[in-house]
Amino acid sequence: MEKILLKNIDKSDSQEIYVYEKFGGYSALKKALKMSPQEIIDEIQLSGLVGRGGAAFPVAKKWTFARQEPATPK
C-alpha cells in the first residue's frame, strides 16, 4: 500500500516544518496564494472535488455560489 498522508514519516526530523517544506509541504498553499479566487475555483472544478455531506455536491459550485453572495461573513 502506498503511503500518502504519512509518506515522509520516516525522514529525519519529519516533525520540523523545514523538513515538511523541503519535501513539498505547503506547495499547494504557495500556488494558491498566487492565484485569483476564480482561478482557484477553476482548479477545484478540474479536480472534481465534492463535498462530504452525503450528497456529493460539487465544491466548485458551492464556492461559486458563496463568492457571488455579497453578505459577509460567508
C-alpha positions in Angstrom: 0.0 0.0 0.0 1.3 3.4 -1.0 1.9 5.9 1.9 0.1 9.2 1.2 -0.7 11.0 4.4 2.5 10.0 6.3 4.8 9.3 3.3 7.6 11.3 4.9 7.2 10.0 8.5 10.5 8.0 8.2 12.5 11.1 7.3 14.8 12.5 10.0 13.2 15.4 11.8 10.0 14.9 10.0 8.2 16.8 12.7 10.1 20.0 11.8 8.4 22.5 9.4 11.6 23.0 7.3 11.6 19.2 6.6 7.9 19.4 5.7 8.6 22.2 3.3 11.7 20.5 1.8 9.6 17.6 0.7 6.8 19.7 -0.9 4.8 20.8 2.1 2.8 24.0 1.6 3.4 23.8 -2.2 -0.4 23.9 -2.8 -0.8 26.9 -0.5 2.1 28.8 -2.2 0.4 28.1 -5.6 -3.0 29.2 -4.3 -1.7 32.5 -2.9 -0.5 33.4 -6.4 -4.0 32.7 -8.0 -7.1 34.7 -8.2 -10.3 33.4 -6.4 -11.7 32.4 -9.8 -8.6 30.5 -10.7 -8.8 28.6 -7.5 -12.4 27.7 -8.2 -11.5 26.6 -11.7 -8.7 24.4 -10.3 -11.2 22.8 -7.9 -13.7 22.3 -10.7 -11.0 20.5 -12.7 -10.2 18.3 -9.7 -13.8 17.1 -9.4 -13.8 17.6 -5.6 -17.1 17.0 -4.0 -18.4 17.7 -0.5 -18.6 15.1 2.2 -22.1 15.9 3.4 -23.6 12.8 1.8 -25.0 14.5 -1.4 -21.5 14.7 -3.1 -22.3 18.3 -4.1 -19.5 19.8 -6.3 -17.3 22.1 -4.2 -16.6 24.4 -7.1 -20.4 25.1 -7.4 -20.7 25.8 -3.7 -17.7 28.1 -3.7 -19.1 29.9 -6.8 -22.4 30.5 -5.1 -20.6 31.7 -1.9 -18.4 34.0 -3.9 -21.4 35.6 -5.6 -23.1 36.3 -2.3 -22.4 39.9 -1.2 -23.2 39.3 2.5 -20.3 38.6 4.9 -19.3 36.6 6.8 -19.9 33.8 4.4 
